[in-house]
Amino acid sequence: MKSNHIRIAVILGSVSIIGIIFFQLYWVNKSYNLEEEQFNRTVEIALYNVAEKMATFNGLELPNENPVRQMSTNYFIVDINNVIDSRILDHFLKEEFEYSNIRIDYEYAIYDCETNQMVFGHYFRQNSSKKRKEIQFQKYDEFTYYFGILFPSKTGYILNSMNIWLISSFVLFTAIFFFAYAIFIILKQKRLSEVQKDFINNMTHEFKTPISTIGISASVLSNPEIINEPERLQNYTQIITEQNKRLEMQIEKVLQLATLEKRRLNLKKERLNLHEVIKSVTKGFRLNIEKNDGVITCKMDADQPFVMADKQHLFNMVYNLLDNAMKYSSDSPEIHIETKNDNGFLYFTISDKGIGIDKKYIKKVFDKFYRVPTGNVHNVKGFGLGLNYVKSIVNEHKWKINIESEVGRGSRFVIVMKMELV
């Protein structure tokens, strides 16, 4: 699928999701408001009937205006216009709420005009396991004899009555989640496809150059007359040998990837001297670096350079780090290697004064196939596997790796290993 098609699909899908969420929230909110309005109306009717029964019990008549006032979303005041008997009030409340099918926790308090205080009456709860919270009842100056009733769990009660809306919202948001996840997978696969395409292009280029060179050299060597030119014969033989080694190195990197992919890393750990490994690896690099008027320095300050590691993988790890430092250095590479001990750990550092890495790319340099963008310059060869392999070996040995880099000033890789005491 083309990038434009994917982008259009993502945009349309996102707009659709936002629209669906908006309308769902709108209807849920509207449904909640309707349920709340119905609840308030039912409660007002029930409280009016309670006030009417209290007035009949006291031999009085209700005032002309509605004795029920809603002070807040869950608090009501009821004017009785006479002294209130808490036991009679409690009886009428339970009876009327039962009749109106109002099955919700409530608490009421009666106003005492002598003390000017709301006196606690009773807390009725549907679930006996719930604990009562301290509630401050609001007073109402327009009435003399009244009681206030509070519904502390009103919101939860209304939401419970909206089960169909909550279930539909859950189903909808689950579907949206899976849709978003599908989009994420599509974008991830697209990026992976692009990365793999770059990998294949790089691999083709890396293999094509030495193969072409070997082919040309072999063609020259097939000429019988070359035997009369020993120097030329030696030169082309050396070219074939070097290009063959180059091919072997590239194939080895691909095989390393295949091994990591199948998770067949069977580490054969042994006690190794890191200094000896570094010397062995740098020996092969030193000639190439010095050819380019570069320099490689080593500062082996670790008194205890021993670690438990797989010899081949440790060698490859050091090799890949040095190869990376050399490839991303200037025409005259300056590479510095350092070791030291600190708090039971062995620190192995490789730093260079190369092109450096932008901060926004640092977290990605260990990703498989990833290569830091270099604009229109494509003189850096490779598959984007070296640092991924290094990170995998570090993880397998339960070590740690840190990277510090600045564009134009170079990079610094630090590997923290557990020291193996003598």
N, C-alpha and C positions, 0 to 999 in steps of 0.2 A: 504493500500500500504506500502511495506517495505521501511525502511529508505534508503537503497541502491538504490532502484528503483527511489525514489523521488530525491535523490542526482544526479543520472545519468540524469533524466529528466530535472532538473534545469540546470545542466552543458551543456547538449546538446542544450536546449532552449536558454541559454545565449550566447553560441557560434553562434547559428543561428541568434539571434538578432543582435549581433555585426557584423556578416558578412553581413546581410541585410542592416544595417545602413551604413556600409563602402561602399558597392556598390551603395547605393542610393546617398550618398554624392558624390561619384566619378562621377556618371552620371549627377547629378545636376551641379557639378562644370564644367564638360566637356561641358554640354549644355550651361552654362553661358559663358564659353570661346568662344564657337562657335557663340553665339548671339552677344557677344562683338566684335568679329572679323568681323562679318557681318555688325554691326553698324559702326565700324571704316572704313570699306571699302566703305560703302554707303556715309558716311560723306566726306571721301576723294574725292570721285568722284564728289559729289555735290560742294565741295569747289573748286575743279579743274575747274568745269564748271563756277563757279562764277568768278574765276580768269581769265578764258578765255573770258568771257563776258565783264569784266572790261577792259581787254587789247584791245578787239575789240572796245569798247566805246571810249577808249583813242587813238585809231588808232595805237596801238603798237602790237608787237608779244610777246608771252610768251617765257621765256627762255627755252632752250632745256631740262633742268632737271625739275623734278616735283616740282612745286612751293609750294606744301603742305607738311608741316612737322608736325608730331605728337610729341609734346613735353612731354606729359604725358598721362595718361589714358583718360583724358577728356579735354585736351587743345591742340588746333591746331594753327599753324602759317601758313599764306598764303602770299607768295611774289607776289606783284603786279607790282613792278619795275616802279612805277609812283605815282604821288600825288593822294591820295584817297579822293574822294568825299563821305562823310558819307551817304548822302541821296541816291546816286546811289548804294552804297554798300548795304545799308539796303534793297533797292528794289530787287536787284539781290539775296540776301540771302533768303528773304521771298519767292521769286518766285521759286528758285531752291529747297529749302527745301520742299515746297509744292508739287513740282513735284516728288521729291524723297520720299515723304511720311515720312519725318522726323518730327514727331510731338513731339517736346521736347523743354523744356526751354533752352534758350541759351543767352549768353551775349558776345558782341564783343567790342574790343577797337582797336583804330588805333594808330600806332606809329608816333609820331611827332619828326622828326629828329632835329628840331630847339631847342626844349626843352629837347630832349632825354627822353621823357616820353610817356607812353602809355595813350592815351586820351580816356576817356570813350565814347563809341558810342551809344549803345542801349542795353536794356535788354528786350528780348522778352520772354513772359511767356504764356503757354497754359492756366493756371489757374490764373485769375486776383487777386485771394485772397492771393496768395503767396507773401511773403515779400522778397524784395531783400536784400541779404547779401553783405557786403563789400568784394570785391575780388581784390587781387593783381595780375595783369597780368604780366607774365614773358616776359622779352625782349629777342630779338634774334639778336646777333651782325652781323651775316652773311648777313642779308638783310637790305636794306635802307628804302624802302617803303613797308610796310606790315601791316597786321592786325592780331590780335589774337582773337580766338573764343573759348569760354569755355562752356561746358555743365555741369552745377552744379548738375543736377538730373539724370545723366547718369545711375548710378547703379539702381535707382528705376525704370527708364524707361526700362532697360533690364529685370529686375525681373518681371515687368508687362507683358512683352512679353513671359514670361515662365510660364504662368498660369497653363498649364497642368502638368508641373513638380512640381509646388508648391502644387497643389491640390493632386497629387499622393503622394507627401511627407507627406502632412497632414494626408491623409488616412492611409498611412503606419505607421506613428508614433502613430496615434490613435490606430491602431491594436496592435502595440508593447506595448503601455501603458496598454491596456486591457489584453494582454498576461502576462505582468509583474504583473499586479494586480491579475490575476488568480493564478500565482505562489505564490504571497504573501498570498492569501487566503488559498491555499493548505498547505503552511508551517504553517500558523497560526492554521488551523484546526488540523494539525498533532500535533503541540505542545499542543493544547487544549485537544486532544484525550489522549496524554501521561499524561497530568496533571490530567485529569479525571480518568484515569486508576489508577494513584497513589492514588487519593482521595478514590476510591472504595476499593483499597487494604488496605489503612489506616483505612477506616471506618469499613471494615470487621474485621480487627484485633482489633480495639477499641471495637467493639460490641461482638466479640467472647470471649475475655478474661472475662468480667464480666458475660456473659451468662454462660460460662463454670463454673465459680466460684459459681454462684447461683445454677446451676444444681447439682454440687457436694455437696453443703451445703444442698440443699433440699433433696438429697438422704440420707444424714446422718440424717436429721431431720425426715425422714419417718420411721426410725427405732424406734419402740415403747420403746425400752429400754433406749433411750436417755433421757427420762423424769426423769430417776433416777439420771441423771448427770446435775444438774442445771447450773453449770458453763460452761460446754461444750455446753449446749443448748443455753445459753445466748451468747456465743462466735459466734456460727454459725448464730444465729439470727442477730447479729450485722453485720456479714460479708454480709449477704443477704441485709440488709438495706443500707450498704455502697455501695455495687455494684449496687444496684437499683438506688441510687442517682447518681452514676457515669454514668449509662445508661441514666438517665434523662438529665444530663448535655450534653452528646453527642447528644442526640436527639434534645435538645434545640438549639444547634449550627446549626444543619442541618435545623431546622425550621427557624432560623434567616436567613440562606442563602436563603431559599425559599421565605421568606418575602421580602428580598432585591432584589431577582431576579424578582419578580412580581411587584416591586416598590409599595408595598402596605403599606409603612411606613406612618401611620397617627400619627404624633407626637402630644401627649397631653402635651403641655408645661405648666409647673407651676413653681412657684418660689421655688427653692430648695437650701438647704444649702449643698454645696459640702463637707464640713467637716463631716457632719453627714453621707453622703453617703460613704465617705472613711472609717469612723469608722465602719460602718456596714459591708462593704466588707472585711476589714482587719481582723475583728473579726473571720471570718471563716477560713482565711488563717493562722493566727498567730500560731494556734496549730500545723498544718502540718509543718510550717517552723521551729518552735522550736523543733519539734521531730527530725528534721535533723540537729540539732545544728546550725540553722541559726538564723538570726535576721532581723526584719522589724522595721524600725524607721520612725517616722512621724514628720515633722516640719511644722506646720500649721501657717504660718506667715501672711496669708491674713486677713486683717481687715474686708474686705467685701467678704465673701465666697459664696455669693448668685448668682445664675444663673437662667435663664429661660430655662428649659430643660424638656424632657420627663423622668420621674422618672425611669421607667423600663430600657430604653435604656441607660441612664446615669449610672445606677447600672451595667448593662451588660458591658459597655465600661470600667469602672474601673476594673471590675472583669477580663475581658479578658487581660488587660494590666498587672495586677498582676499575672495572671496565666501564661502569656508569660514570665514575668521576672523570675518566679519560675522555669518553665520548662527548661529554657536555662541558669540556674545558676549551680554552682558546687554542690558538695555534701552538702555544708553548705551555703545556700543562704544568700546573704546580699542585702536587698532591702531597698531603701530609697524613701520616699514620701515627696513632698514639695509643698506648695502653697504660692503664694504671689500676691500682687496687683501692677500694674504698668500702668500708663497712661490710666486708665479706663478699664483695662483688668485684668482678673483673670488667673494666670499662674498655671497649674497643671502639676507637674513633677514626673515621676516614673523612677528611675535609679537602675541599678543592677551591680554587679561585676561578671557577668557570662562569657560565652564563647565569646560574642561579635559577630558582623557581619562584614564581609569583605565589603569594600566600594563598590565593584562591584555588591553586592547584595542588597544594601540599597534601591535603587529605586524600587526593585521588591517585597519587603516584604509585601507591602499592596495589591499585586495582589491576586486574588482569587485562592485558592488551593496551592499557592506557599509556599514552605518550603525551608529554607536555607539549602544547601547541607552540610552534616556533615560527608562526607566520608563513611567509612564502619561502622560508629557508628549509630545505629538506636534506641537509648534509649529515644529519645524525641518523645513523643506521640502527636498526634493531626491530624487535617484535613487540616491545612493551611487556616483556615477560620477566626481565631480570629482577626488578625490585619486588614484583609479586612473588617470585620464587624466594627471595631473601626473607620477605615477611612471613612466608609459610614455614620456612626452616626455623626462624626465630620463634614462631608460635609453637611449633612441634617440640622445641627444646625448652619451652616455657621461659624464654628470655624476653627482653623488652627492647624495642628499637624506637629511637626518637630522631627527628629530622629538624634541622634549622637551616633556613635558606633565605637569601635575599637576592633579588634580581640584580645582576651585574657584579655581584661580590662573591658568589659561590655558594656551595652547600656543605653541610656538616651532618654526617650520619653517626649516631652513637648507639652502640649495642651494649646492653647491660646483661652480663652473664653471671651465673652463680659460680663462684670460685671453688675449685677442687683443691683442697689442701694437700700438701705432701704427706 
